[in-house]
Amino acid sequence: MATTLLSLLDLRLCMGARALGPITLRVEAGEQIALLGPGGAGKSTLLRLIAGDLAPSSGRLSLDGRPLAQWRAGELLGRRALLPQRQGLAFGLSVERVVALGRAARSEPASRQRAIVREALTQAGAAHLAGLRLDSLSGAERAQVQLARVFAQAWETRAGLLLMDEGPAPLPTSHLDSLMRAAGDFARQRGHALVAVLHDLDLAFRRFERLWLLKGGRMLADCDTLPATLPLLEQLYDTPLRLQLDDRGMAMRIDHPARFAPSPPNPQ
């Protein structure tokens, strides 16, 4: 029987003239979910609520059946890991040191930490970056290192929660596809639920099994990743879309006349 890992019940957040919600959702351990929507829909805000970085104005948000507000910071680090849309550059830090930040809350022998850092880099496809400084890397390489940090944080956890935000400046498709493939593989190995904010519809269909469609701060749909969702996606982005299917009738590509660019980040 599936285990409810995350529960959102009538969740709302008021931000001046803007509002998010009400949103009611459940996430089971092992699910992989893409969060889609036009710029300004509230995708990153919803992810930050789920991560516990923002407090809702009303409603209930529970992790493992326990209100998120009751989790201590150290406990939460052991159950969920977040790759946010904006990363501090960590000037002067080595790649290994950045990844080791994911282990900061744990007391462990240095040899074990080094081994986990090394394996996390390998699983993120970034083993070749060991020994370099983070500020010497490209944006795509830094994203790989930060993903390895998330892996290091969630290394021992089983059936936890991984949260990823593609961010305001999406990576090239090939790099983002590699990141999401690595994240999906890591999540499957450990039974984690994975929730990722994306702007690339093709990637969402290739790598994810469930879609959350957010528009204007409200959940337009919570649906499976199937060709039948195309009308919902057209409604989400207010534009016609064309779906190409493979010989099994599954989605292989979505063509659209306009790019779904993210909105500029909100000042915090």
Accessible surface in RSA format (square Angstrom, percent):
REM  Atomic radii and reference values for relative SASA: ProtOr
REM  Chains: A
REM  Algorithm: Lee & Richards
REM  Probe-radius: 1.40
REM  Slices: 20
REM RES _ NUM      All-atoms   Total-Side   Main-Chain    Non-polar    All polar
REM                ABS   REL    ABS   REL    ABS   REL    ABS   REL    ABS   REL
RES MET A   1   234.73 121.6 150.26  99.4  84.47 201.1 125.23 106.5 109.50 145.1
RES ALA A   2    74.55  68.5  40.50  62.5  34.05  77.4  51.31  72.3  23.24  61.6
RES THR A   3    87.97  62.6  82.29  83.4   5.68  13.5  55.54  74.6  32.44  49.0
RES THR A   4    39.93  28.4  27.76  28.1  12.17  29.0  22.93  30.8  17.00  25.7
RES LEU A   5     3.34   1.9   2.73   2.0   0.61   1.5   2.92   2.1   0.42   1.1
RES LEU A   6     0.60   0.3   0.29   0.2   0.31   0.8   0.60   0.4   0.00   0.0
RES SER A   7    33.59  28.4  33.09  44.2   0.50   1.1  12.59  26.8  20.99  29.4
RES LEU A   8     0.99   0.6   0.00   0.0   0.99   2.5   0.00   0.0   0.99   2.7
RES LEU A   9    84.55  47.1  84.02  60.1   0.53   1.3  84.02  59.0   0.53   1.4
RES ASP A  10    63.24  44.3  62.80  62.5   0.44   1.0  20.07  47.2  43.17  43.1
RES LEU A  11     2.33   1.3   1.24   0.9   1.09   2.7   1.43   1.0   0.91   2.4
RES ARG A  12    96.26  40.4  95.57  48.7   0.69   1.6  23.98  32.8  72.28  43.8
RES LEU A  13    17.18   9.6  16.91  12.1   0.27   0.7  16.92  11.9   0.26   0.7
RES CYS A  14    87.00  65.8  68.64  76.6  18.36  43.2  24.94  63.2  62.07  66.9
RES MET A  15    67.07  34.7  48.78  32.3  18.29  43.6  42.18  35.9  24.89  33.0
RES GLY A  16    81.11 100.0   0.00   N/A  81.11 100.0  45.61 125.2  35.50  79.5
RES ALA A  17   116.35 107.0  65.04 100.4  51.31 116.7  76.99 108.4  39.36 104.3
RES ARG A  18   101.76  42.7  96.73  49.3   5.03  12.0  61.33  83.8  40.43  24.5
RES ALA A  19    60.78  55.9  45.00  69.4  15.78  35.9  45.02  63.4  15.76  41.7
RES LEU A  20     3.73   2.1   2.33   1.7   1.40   3.5   2.36   1.7   1.37   3.7
RES GLY A  21     7.62   9.4   0.00   N/A   7.62   9.4   0.00   0.0   7.62  17.1
RES PRO A  22    44.36  32.3  29.98  27.3  14.38  52.3  30.30  25.0  14.06  87.4
RES ILE A  23     2.18   1.2   1.12   0.8   1.05   2.5   2.18   1.6   0.00   0.0
RES THR A  24    85.44  60.8  61.66  62.5  23.78  56.7  50.11  67.3  35.33  53.4
RES LEU A  25     8.06   4.5   3.03   2.2   5.03  12.6   7.94   5.6   0.12   0.3
RES ARG A  26   137.26  57.6 132.63  67.6   4.62  11.0  49.62  67.8  87.64  53.1
RES VAL A  27     0.00   0.0   0.00   0.0   0.00   0.0   0.00   0.0   0.00   0.0
RES GLU A  28    36.74  21.1  36.74  27.8   0.00   0.0  21.26  41.1  15.49  12.6
RES ALA A  29    32.29  29.7  13.38  20.7  18.90  43.0  13.66  19.2  18.62  49.3
RES GLY A  30    32.95  40.6   0.00   N/A  32.95  40.6  18.86  51.8  14.09  31.5
RES GLU A  31    36.05  20.7  35.26  26.7   0.79   1.9  13.89  26.9  22.16  18.1
RES GLN A  32     6.38   3.6   6.38   4.7   0.00   0.0   4.12   8.8   2.26   1.7
RES ILE A  33     0.04   0.0   0.04   0.0   0.00   0.0   0.04   0.0   0.00   0.0
RES ALA A  34     0.00   0.0   0.00   0.0   0.00   0.0   0.00   0.0   0.00   0.0
RES LEU A  35     0.00   0.0   0.00   0.0   0.00   0.0   0.00   0.0   0.00   0.0
RES LEU A  36     0.00   0.0   0.00   0.0   0.00   0.0   0.00   0.0   0.00   0.0
RES GLY A  37     1.01   1.2   0.00   N/A   1.01   1.2   0.00   0.0   1.01   2.3
RES PRO A  38    37.45  27.3  35.46  32.3   1.99   7.2  37.45  30.9   0.00   0.0
RES GLY A  39    36.05  44.5   0.00   N/A  36.05  44.5   6.62  18.2  29.43  65.9
RES GLY A  40    37.14  45.8   0.00   N/A  37.14  45.8  20.69  56.8  16.45  36.8
RES ALA A  41     2.27   2.1   0.00   0.0   2.27   5.2   1.63   2.3   0.64   1.7
RES GLY A  42    10.14  12.5   0.00   N/A  10.14  12.5   7.93  21.8   2.21   4.9
RES LYS A  43    12.33   6.0  10.18   6.2   2.15   5.1   3.51   3.2   8.82   9.4
RES SER A  44    29.28  24.7  26.66  35.6   2.62   6.0  20.22  43.1   9.06  12.7
RES THR A  45    17.79  12.7  16.43  16.7   1.36   3.2   1.12   1.5  16.67  25.2
RES LEU A  46     0.01   0.0   0.01   0.0   0.00   0.0   0.01   0.0   0.00   0.0
RES LEU A  47     2.17   1.2   2.17   1.6   0.00   0.0   2.17   1.5   0.00   0.0
RES ARG A  48    69.76  29.3  69.76  35.6   0.00   0.0  29.50  40.3  40.26  24.4
RES LEU A  49     0.82   0.5   0.82   0.6   0.00   0.0   0.82   0.6   0.00   0.0
RES ILE A  50     1.30   0.7   0.00   0.0   1.30   3.1   0.00   0.0   1.30   3.5
RES ALA A  51     0.00   0.0   0.00   0.0   0.00   0.0   0.00   0.0   0.00   0.0
RES GLY A  52    37.06  45.7   0.00   N/A  37.06  45.7   6.47  17.8  30.59  68.5
RES ASP A  53    71.73  50.2  42.81  42.6  28.92  68.4  14.51  34.2  57.22  57.1
RES LEU A  54    49.51  27.6  42.78  30.6   6.72  16.9  46.88  32.9   2.62   7.1
RES ALA A  55    81.86  75.3  62.75  96.8  19.11  43.5  65.67  92.5  16.19  42.9
RES PRO A  56    44.71  32.6  27.00  24.6  17.71  64.4  27.00  22.3  17.71 110.1
RES SER A  57    65.76  55.6  25.21  33.7  40.55  93.4  27.27  58.1  38.49  53.9
RES SER A  58    52.57  44.4  42.84  57.2   9.72  22.4  46.47  99.0   6.10   8.5
RES GLY A  59    44.61  55.0   0.00   N/A  44.61  55.0  12.86  35.3  31.76  71.1
RES ARG A  60   147.44  61.9 143.20  73.0   4.24  10.1  36.75  50.2 110.69  67.1
RES LEU A  61    11.35   6.3   4.44   3.2   6.92  17.4   4.44   3.1   6.92  18.6
RES SER A  62    10.58   8.9  10.17  13.6   0.41   1.0   4.65   9.9   5.93   8.3
RES LEU A  63     1.08   0.6   1.08   0.8   0.00   0.0   1.08   0.8   0.00   0.0
RES ASP A  64    62.35  43.7  34.05  33.9  28.30  66.9  23.58  55.5  38.76  38.7
RES GLY A  65    71.70  88.4   0.00   N/A  71.70  88.4  36.36  99.8  35.33  79.1
RES ARG A  66    75.72  31.8  74.69  38.1   1.04   2.5  34.76  47.5  40.96  24.8
RES PRO A  67    50.56  36.8  50.56  46.1   0.00   0.0  50.56  41.7   0.00   0.0
RES LEU A  68    15.55   8.7  10.39   7.4   5.16  13.0  10.39   7.3   5.16  13.9
RES ALA A  69   104.83  96.4  62.25  96.1  42.58  96.9  74.97 105.6  29.86  79.1
RES GLN A  70   112.73  63.0  93.78  68.5  18.95  45.1  36.42  77.5  76.31  57.9
RES TRP A  71    34.49  13.8  16.87   8.2  17.62  41.4  17.15   9.1  17.34  28.1
RES ARG A  72   165.31  69.4 159.00  81.1   6.31  15.0  72.02  98.4  93.29  56.5
RES ALA A  73    81.17  74.6  66.01 101.9  15.16  34.5  71.94 101.3   9.22  24.4
RES GLY A  74    48.36  59.6   0.00   N/A  48.36  59.6  30.76  84.4  17.60  39.4
RES GLU A  75    56.10  32.2  41.79  31.6  14.32  34.1  29.08  56.2  27.02  22.1
RES LEU A  76    16.26   9.1  16.26  11.6   0.00   0.0  16.26  11.4   0.00   0.0
RES LEU A  77    68.17  38.0  66.37  47.5   1.81   4.5  66.39  46.6   1.78   4.8
RES GLY A  78    25.62  31.6   0.00   N/A  25.62  31.6  19.81  54.4   5.81  13.0
RES ARG A  79    49.54  20.8  47.68  24.3   1.86   4.4  28.48  38.9  21.06  12.8
RES ARG A  80    29.09  12.2  25.59  13.0   3.50   8.3   3.35   4.6  25.74  15.6
RES ALA A  81     0.69   0.6   0.49   0.8   0.20   0.5   0.49   0.7   0.20   0.5
RES LEU A  82    23.29  13.0  17.48  12.5   5.81  14.6  17.48  12.3   5.81  15.6
RES LEU A  83    13.90   7.7  13.90   9.9   0.00   0.0  13.90   9.8   0.00   0.0
RES PRO A  84    47.25  34.4  41.58  37.9   5.67  20.6  43.56  36.0   3.69  22.9
RES GLN A  85    45.25  25.3  27.46  20.1  17.78  42.3   9.62  20.5  35.63  27.0
RES ARG A  86   104.75  44.0  88.45  45.1  16.29  38.8  58.86  80.4  45.89  27.8
RES GLN A  87    70.29  39.3  38.13  27.9  32.15  76.6  33.72  71.8  36.57  27.7
RES GLY A  88    62.55  77.1   0.00   N/A  62.55  77.1  42.74 117.3  19.81  44.4
RES LEU A  89    54.59  30.4  45.80  32.8   8.79  22.1  47.21  33.2   7.39  19.9
RES ALA A  90    32.14  29.5  11.48  17.7  20.65  47.0  26.64  37.5   5.50  14.6
RES PHE A  91   153.59  76.8 129.09  80.0  24.50  63.8 129.13  78.3  24.46  70.0
RES GLY A  92    39.85  49.1   0.00   N/A  39.85  49.1  17.74  48.7  22.11  49.5
RES LEU A  93    59.51  33.1  58.48  41.8   1.03   2.6  59.51  41.8   0.00   0.0
RES SER A  94    39.68  33.5  36.21  48.3   3.47   8.0  27.17  57.9  12.50  17.5
RES VAL A  95     0.00   0.0   0.00   0.0   0.00   0.0   0.00   0.0   0.00   0.0
RES GLU A  96    60.45  34.7  59.76  45.2   0.70   1.7  41.62  80.5  18.84  15.4
RES ARG A  97   119.66  50.2 116.00  59.1   3.66   8.7  35.03  47.9  84.62  51.3
RES VAL A  98     1.41   0.9   1.41   1.3   0.00   0.0   1.41   1.2   0.00   0.0
RES VAL A  99     0.00   0.0   0.00   0.0   0.00   0.0   0.00   0.0   0.00   0.0
RES ALA A 100     7.06   6.5   5.96   9.2   1.10   2.5   5.96   8.4   1.10   2.9
RES LEU A 101    73.70  41.0  60.76  43.5  12.94  32.5  60.76  42.7  12.94  34.8
RES GLY A 102     7.41   9.1   0.00   N/A   7.41   9.1   3.49   9.6   3.93   8.8
RES ARG A 103     1.30   0.5   0.94   0.5   0.36   0.9   0.00   0.0   1.30   0.8
RES ALA A 104    80.23  73.8  43.46  67.1  36.77  83.6  53.45  75.3  26.78  70.9
RES ALA A 105    65.68  60.4  20.99  32.4  44.68 101.6  33.98  47.9  31.69  84.0
RES ARG A 106    65.72  27.6  48.04  24.5  17.68  42.1  31.11  42.5  34.62  21.0
RES SER A 107   123.81 104.6  83.47 111.4  40.34  92.9  51.11 108.8  72.70 101.9
RES GLU A 108    39.26  22.5   8.62   6.5  30.64  73.0  14.29  27.6  24.97  20.4
RES PRO A 109    88.31  64.4  76.10  69.4  12.21  44.4  87.83  72.5   0.48   3.0
RES ALA A 110    63.95  58.8  50.89  78.5  13.07  29.7  56.00  78.9   7.95  21.1
RES SER A 111    69.21  58.5  60.54  80.8   8.67  20.0  38.56  82.1  30.65  42.9
RES ARG A 112   105.35  44.2  98.89  50.4   6.46  15.4  38.16  52.2  67.18  40.7
RES GLN A 113    47.74  26.7  47.74  34.9   0.00   0.0   2.21   4.7  45.53  34.5
RES ARG A 114   144.52  60.7 139.26  71.0   5.26  12.5  66.22  90.5  78.30  47.5
RES ALA A 115    35.76  32.9  35.48  54.8   0.28   0.6  35.61  50.1   0.15   0.4
RES ILE A 116     6.73   3.8   5.93   4.4   0.80   1.9   6.73   4.8   0.00   0.0
RES VAL A 117     6.58   4.3   6.58   6.0   0.00   0.0   6.58   5.7   0.00   0.0
RES ARG A 118   141.95  59.6 139.21  71.0   2.74   6.5  64.16  87.7  77.78  47.1
RES GLU A 119    82.92  47.6  82.92  62.7   0.00   0.0  23.35  45.2  59.57  48.6
RES ALA A 120     0.00   0.0   0.00   0.0   0.00   0.0   0.00   0.0   0.00   0.0
RES LEU A 121     3.23   1.8   3.23   2.3   0.00   0.0   3.23   2.3   0.00   0.0
RES THR A 122    74.80  53.2  62.56  63.4  12.24  29.2  53.44  71.8  21.37  32.3
RES GLN A 123    55.68  31.1  38.24  27.9  17.44  41.5  22.49  47.9  33.19  25.2
RES ALA A 124     3.83   3.5   0.00   0.0   3.83   8.7   0.04   0.1   3.79  10.0
RES GLY A 125    41.05  50.6   0.00   N/A  41.05  50.6  33.59  92.2   7.46  16.7
RES ALA A 126     0.00   0.0   0.00   0.0   0.00   0.0   0.00   0.0   0.00   0.0
RES ALA A 127    52.27  48.1  39.98  61.7  12.29  28.0  41.26  58.1  11.01  29.2
RES HIS A 128   127.33  69.6  92.40  64.2  34.94  89.4  84.36  86.9  42.97  50.0
RES LEU A 129     3.36   1.9   3.36   2.4   0.00   0.0   3.36   2.4   0.00   0.0
RES ALA A 130    50.60  46.5  30.98  47.8  19.62  44.6  31.22  44.0  19.38  51.3
RES GLY A 131    62.71  77.3   0.00   N/A  62.71  77.3  31.76  87.2  30.94  69.3
RES LEU A 132    80.15  44.6  77.67  55.6   2.48   6.2  80.15  56.3   0.00   0.0
RES ARG A 133   128.26  53.9 125.30  63.9   2.96   7.0  45.43  62.1  82.82  50.2
RES LEU A 134     0.68   0.4   0.68   0.5   0.00   0.0   0.68   0.5   0.00   0.0
RES ASP A 135    35.88  25.1  10.06  10.0  25.81  61.0   4.98  11.7  30.90  30.8
RES SER A 136    79.51  67.2  39.63  52.9  39.88  91.9  47.14 100.4  32.37  45.3
RES LEU A 137    10.88   6.1   2.48   1.8   8.40  21.1   3.47   2.4   7.41  20.0
RES SER A 138    60.19  50.9  45.92  61.3  14.27  32.9  51.53 109.7   8.65  12.1
RES GLY A 139    36.42  44.9   0.00   N/A  36.42  44.9  21.10  57.9  15.32  34.3
RES ALA A 140    14.28  13.1  11.03  17.0   3.25   7.4  11.03  15.5   3.25   8.6
RES GLU A 141    51.31  29.5  51.31  38.8   0.00   0.0   9.33  18.0  41.98  34.3
RES ARG A 142    74.21  31.2  74.14  37.8   0.06   0.1  10.11  13.8  64.09  38.8
RES ALA A 143    20.52  18.9  14.28  22.0   6.25  14.2  19.95  28.1   0.57   1.5
RES GLN A 144    35.53  19.9  35.53  26.0   0.00   0.0   8.16  17.4  27.37  20.8
RES VAL A 145     0.00   0.0   0.00   0.0   0.00   0.0   0.00   0.0   0.00   0.0
RES GLN A 146     8.79   4.9   8.79   6.4   0.00   0.0   1.37   2.9   7.42   5.6
RES LEU A 147     0.82   0.5   0.82   0.6   0.00   0.0   0.82   0.6   0.00   0.0
RES ALA A 148     0.00   0.0   0.00   0.0   0.00   0.0   0.00   0.0   0.00   0.0
RES ARG A 149    36.48  15.3  36.48  18.6   0.00   0.0  10.04  13.7  26.44  16.0
RES VAL A 150     0.96   0.6   0.96   0.9   0.00   0.0   0.96   0.8   0.00   0.0
RES PHE A 151     0.11   0.1   0.11   0.1   0.00   0.0   0.11   0.1   0.00   0.0
RES ALA A 152     0.00   0.0   0.00   0.0   0.00   0.0   0.00   0.0   0.00   0.0
RES GLN A 153    11.76   6.6  11.75   8.6   0.01   0.0   2.60   5.5   9.16   6.9
RES ALA A 154     6.25   5.7   4.84   7.5   1.40   3.2   6.25   8.8   0.00   0.0
RES TRP A 155    38.95  15.6  37.39  18.1   1.55   3.6  17.99   9.6  20.96  34.0
RES GLU A 156    70.59  40.5  50.30  38.1  20.29  48.3  50.91  98.5  19.68  16.1
RES THR A 157    16.56  11.8   7.95   8.1   8.61  20.5  12.44  16.7   4.12   6.2
RES ARG A 158   141.13  59.3 129.91  66.2  11.22  26.7  62.20  85.0  78.93  47.8
RES ALA A 159    35.22  32.4  34.97  54.0   0.25   0.6  34.97  49.2   0.25   0.7
RES GLY A 160     0.41   0.5   0.00   N/A   0.41   0.5   0.41   1.1   0.00   0.0
RES LEU A 161     2.27   1.3   1.00   0.7   1.26   3.2   1.00   0.7   1.26   3.4
RES LEU A 162     2.26   1.3   2.26   1.6   0.00   0.0   2.26   1.6   0.00   0.0
RES LEU A 163     0.04   0.0   0.00   0.0   0.04   0.1   0.00   0.0   0.04   0.1
RES MET A 164     4.62   2.4   4.62   3.1   0.00   0.0   3.83   3.3   0.79   1.0
RES ASP A 165    11.76   8.2   4.12   4.1   7.64  18.1   1.27   3.0  10.50  10.5
RES GLU A 166    23.51  13.5   3.21   2.4  20.30  48.3   5.77  11.2  17.75  14.5
RES GLY A 167     2.45   3.0   0.00   N/A   2.45   3.0   2.42   6.6   0.03   0.1
RES PRO A 168    42.79  31.2  25.03  22.8  17.76  64.5  26.10  21.5  16.69 103.7
RES ALA A 169    80.88  74.4  63.12  97.4  17.75  40.4  68.25  96.1  12.63  33.5
RES PRO A 170    52.37  38.2  30.75  28.0  21.62  78.6  30.75  25.4  21.62 134.4
RES LEU A 171    39.44  22.0  30.08  21.5   9.36  23.5  31.00  21.8   8.44  22.7
RES PRO A 172    81.94  59.7  69.11  63.0  12.83  46.6  81.46  67.3   0.48   3.0
RES THR A 173    71.43  50.8  64.37  65.3   7.06  16.8  39.23  52.7  32.20  48.7
RES SER A 174    78.22  66.1  65.14  86.9  13.07  30.1  55.56 118.3  22.65  31.7
RES HIS A 175    85.34  46.6  82.53  57.4   2.81   7.2  42.83  44.1  42.51  49.5
RES LEU A 176     6.49   3.6   6.49   4.6   0.00   0.0   6.49   4.6   0.00   0.0
RES ASP A 177    18.22  12.8  18.22  18.1   0.00   0.0   3.48   8.2  14.74  14.7
RES SER A 178    44.65  37.7  41.04  54.8   3.61   8.3  20.47  43.6  24.18  33.9
RES LEU A 179     8.98   5.0   8.24   5.9   0.74   1.9   8.92   6.3   0.07   0.2
RES MET A 180     3.75   1.9   1.83   1.2   1.91   4.6   1.83   1.6   1.91   2.5
RES ARG A 181   100.83  42.3  99.58  50.8   1.25   3.0  30.17  41.2  70.65  42.8
RES ALA A 182    15.46  14.2   8.88  13.7   6.58  15.0  13.86  19.5   1.60   4.2
RES ALA A 183     0.76   0.7   0.76   1.2   0.00   0.0   0.76   1.1   0.00   0.0
RES GLY A 184     2.99   3.7   0.00   N/A   2.99   3.7   2.99   8.2   0.00   0.0
RES ASP A 185    58.10  40.7  56.35  56.1   1.75   4.1  17.39  40.9  40.71  40.6
RES PHE A 186     0.43   0.2   0.21   0.1   0.22   0.6   0.21   0.1   0.22   0.6
RES ALA A 187     0.00   0.0   0.00   0.0   0.00   0.0   0.00   0.0   0.00   0.0
RES ARG A 188   144.44  60.6 118.66  60.5  25.77  61.4  68.86  94.1  75.58  45.8
RES GLN A 189   112.36  62.8  74.59  54.5  37.77  89.9  44.44  94.6  67.91  51.5
RES ARG A 190    23.13   9.7  18.52   9.4   4.62  11.0   4.21   5.8  18.92  11.5
RES GLY A 191    28.65  35.3   0.00   N/A  28.65  35.3  26.67  73.2   1.98   4.4
RES HIS A 192     0.86   0.5   0.44   0.3   0.42   1.1   0.44   0.5   0.42   0.5
RES ALA A 193     0.00   0.0   0.00   0.0   0.00   0.0   0.00   0.0   0.00   0.0
RES LEU A 194     1.09   0.6   1.09   0.8   0.00   0.0   1.09   0.8   0.00   0.0
RES VAL A 195     0.00   0.0   0.00   0.0   0.00   0.0   0.00   0.0   0.00   0.0
RES ALA A 196     0.00   0.0   0.00   0.0   0.00   0.0   0.00   0.0   0.00   0.0
RES VAL A 197     1.09   0.7   1.09   1.0   0.00   0.0   1.09   1.0   0.00   0.0
RES LEU A 198     0.00   0.0   0.00   0.0   0.00   0.0   0.00   0.0   0.00   0.0
RES HIS A 199    20.44  11.2  13.35   9.3   7.08  18.1  11.11  11.5   9.32  10.8
RES ASP A 200    32.72  22.9  25.70  25.6   7.01  16.6  15.74  37.0  16.97  16.9
RES LEU A 201     1.11   0.6   0.20   0.1   0.91   2.3   0.20   0.1   0.91   2.4
RES ASP A 202    20.30  14.2  17.90  17.8   2.40   5.7   4.91  11.6  15.39  15.3
RES LEU A 203     0.23   0.1   0.23   0.2   0.00   0.0   0.23   0.2   0.00   0.0
RES ALA A 204     0.00   0.0   0.00   0.0   0.00   0.0   0.00   0.0   0.00   0.0
RES PHE A 205    23.11  11.6   6.26   3.9  16.84  43.8   6.28   3.8  16.83  48.2
RES ARG A 206   109.11  45.8  74.12  37.8  34.99  83.3  54.30  74.2  54.81  33.2
RES ARG A 207    74.05  31.1  58.80  30.0  15.25  36.3  13.99  19.1  60.07  36.4
RES PHE A 208    10.84   5.4   0.89   0.6   9.95  25.9   3.77   2.3   7.08  20.3
RES GLU A 209    96.35  55.3  84.33  63.8  12.03  28.6  39.56  76.5  56.79  46.4
RES ARG A 210    27.59  11.6  27.59  14.1   0.00   0.0  11.70  16.0  15.89   9.6
RES LEU A 211     0.00   0.0   0.00   0.0   0.00   0.0   0.00   0.0   0.00   0.0
RES TRP A 212     0.00   0.0   0.00   0.0   0.00   0.0   0.00   0.0   0.00   0.0
RES LEU A 213     0.00   0.0   0.00   0.0   0.00   0.0   0.00   0.0   0.00   0.0
RES LEU A 214     0.00   0.0   0.00   0.0   0.00   0.0   0.00   0.0   0.00   0.0
RES LYS A 215    63.73  31.1  56.64  34.8   7.09  16.9  44.76  40.3  18.97  20.2
RES GLY A 216    62.59  77.2   0.00   N/A  62.59  77.2  39.37 108.0  23.22  52.0
RES GLY A 217     4.80   5.9   0.00   N/A   4.80   5.9   3.74  10.3   1.06   2.4
RES ARG A 218   140.97  59.2 140.51  71.6   0.45   1.1  49.40  67.5  91.57  55.5
RES MET A 219    41.13  21.3  16.06  10.6  25.07  59.7  16.06  13.7  25.07  33.2
RES LEU A 220    54.69  30.5  27.49  19.7  27.20  68.4  33.43  23.5  21.26  57.2
RES ALA A 221    16.92  15.6   8.21  12.7   8.71  19.8  16.92  23.8   0.00   0.0
RES ASP A 222    66.91  46.9  35.29  35.1  31.62  74.8  15.83  37.2  51.08  50.9
RES CYS A 223    23.22  17.6  15.23  17.0   7.99  18.8  23.22  58.8   0.00   0.0
RES ASP A 224    86.45  60.6  81.51  81.1   4.94  11.7  12.61  29.7  73.83  73.6
RES THR A 225    15.37  10.9   4.31   4.4  11.05  26.3   4.31   5.8  11.05  16.7
RES LEU A 226    82.65  46.0  82.63  59.1   0.02   0.1  82.65  58.0   0.00   0.0
RES PRO A 227    32.64  23.8  27.04  24.6   5.60  20.3  27.38  22.6   5.25  32.7
RES ALA A 228    86.74  79.8  58.62  90.5  28.12  64.0  70.52  99.3  16.22  43.0
RES THR A 229     8.52   6.1   7.86   8.0   0.67   1.6   8.52  11.4   0.00   0.0
RES LEU A 230    30.98  17.3  30.91  22.1   0.07   0.2  30.91  21.7   0.06   0.2
RES PRO A 231    85.60  62.4  79.40  72.4   6.20  22.6  80.31  66.3   5.29  32.9
RES LEU A 232    56.23  31.3  56.15  40.2   0.08   0.2  56.18  39.5   0.06   0.2
RES LEU A 233     0.00   0.0   0.00   0.0   0.00   0.0   0.00   0.0   0.00   0.0
RES GLU A 234    52.88  30.4  49.73  37.6   3.14   7.5  13.54  26.2  39.33  32.1
RES GLN A 235    95.79  53.6  87.40  63.9   8.39  20.0  33.86  72.1  61.93  47.0
RES LEU A 236     0.39   0.2   0.00   0.0   0.39   1.0   0.00   0.0   0.39   1.0
RES TYR A 237    20.26   9.5   1.99   1.1  18.28  47.6   3.69   2.8  16.57  20.4
RES ASP A 238   110.90  77.7  76.04  75.7  34.85  82.4  37.06  87.2  73.84  73.6
RES THR A 239    22.22  15.8  15.45  15.7   6.77  16.1  13.30  17.9   8.92  13.5
RES PRO A 240    98.46  71.8  93.38  85.1   5.08  18.5  96.47  79.6   2.00  12.4
RES LEU A 241    16.98   9.5   0.00   0.0  16.98  42.7   3.66   2.6  13.32  35.8
RES ARG A 242   156.58  65.7 153.74  78.4   2.84   6.8  67.87  92.8  88.71  53.8
RES LEU A 243    32.82  18.3  10.46   7.5  22.36  56.2  10.46   7.3  22.36  60.2
RES GLN A 244    69.79  39.0  64.81  47.4   4.98  11.9  25.84  55.0  43.94  33.3
RES LEU A 245    86.67  48.3  60.72  43.4  25.95  65.2  60.72  42.6  25.95  69.8
RES ASP A 246    41.69  29.2  27.98  27.8  13.72  32.4  23.78  56.0  17.91  17.9
RES ASP A 247   147.36 103.2  98.73  98.3  48.63 115.0  54.51 128.3  92.85  92.6
RES ARG A 248   190.06  79.8 156.50  79.8  33.57  79.9  72.02  98.4 118.04  71.5
RES GLY A 249    35.57  43.9   0.00   N/A  35.57  43.9  23.71  65.1  11.85  26.5
RES MET A 250    79.22  41.0  79.22  52.4   0.00   0.0  54.93  46.7  24.29  32.2
RES ALA A 251    19.24  17.7   2.71   4.2  16.53  37.6   2.71   3.8  16.53  43.8
RES MET A 252   102.32  53.0  83.31  55.1  19.00  45.2  79.83  67.9  22.48  29.8
RES ARG A 253   119.17  50.0 117.67  60.0   1.51   3.6  25.50  34.8  93.68  56.8
RES ILE A 254     2.37   1.4   0.39   0.3   1.99   4.8   0.39   0.3   1.99   5.4
RES ASP A 255    29.41  20.6  24.72  24.6   4.69  11.1  19.63  46.2   9.77   9.7
RES HIS A 256    61.94  33.9  35.18  24.5  26.75  68.4  21.00  21.6  40.94  47.6
RES PRO A 257   104.72  76.3  58.57  53.4  46.14 167.7  71.90  59.4  32.81 203.9
RES ALA A 258    54.32  49.9  47.72  73.6   6.60  15.0  54.32  76.5   0.00   0.0
RES ARG A 259   205.46  86.3 183.81  93.7  21.65  51.5  70.47  96.3 134.99  81.8
RES PHE A 260    25.08  12.5  11.43   7.1  13.65  35.5  17.61  10.7   7.47  21.4
RES ALA A 261    71.04  65.3  53.42  82.4  17.62  40.1  57.80  81.4  13.24  35.1
RES PRO A 262    29.33  21.4  13.85  12.6  15.48  56.3  14.09  11.6  15.23  94.7
RES SER A 263    46.61  39.4  35.11  46.9  11.51  26.5  23.40  49.8  23.22  32.5
RES PRO A 264   110.48  80.5  98.52  89.8  11.96  43.5 104.38  86.2   6.10  37.9
RES PRO A 265    62.25  45.4  41.97  38.3  20.28  73.7  47.98  39.6  14.27  88.7
RES ASN A 266    70.99  49.0  63.95  61.8   7.04  17.0  15.46  37.2  55.54  53.7
RES PRO A 267   133.00  96.9 103.10  94.0  29.90 108.7 115.17  95.1  17.84 110.9
RES GLN A 268   149.30  83.5  72.98  53.3  76.32 181.7  75.85 161.5  73.45  55.7
END  Absolute sums over single chains surface
CHAIN  1 A    12468.7       9321.0       3147.7       6916.2       5552.6
END  Absolute sums over all chains
TOTAL         12468.7       9321.0       3147.7       6916.2       5552.6
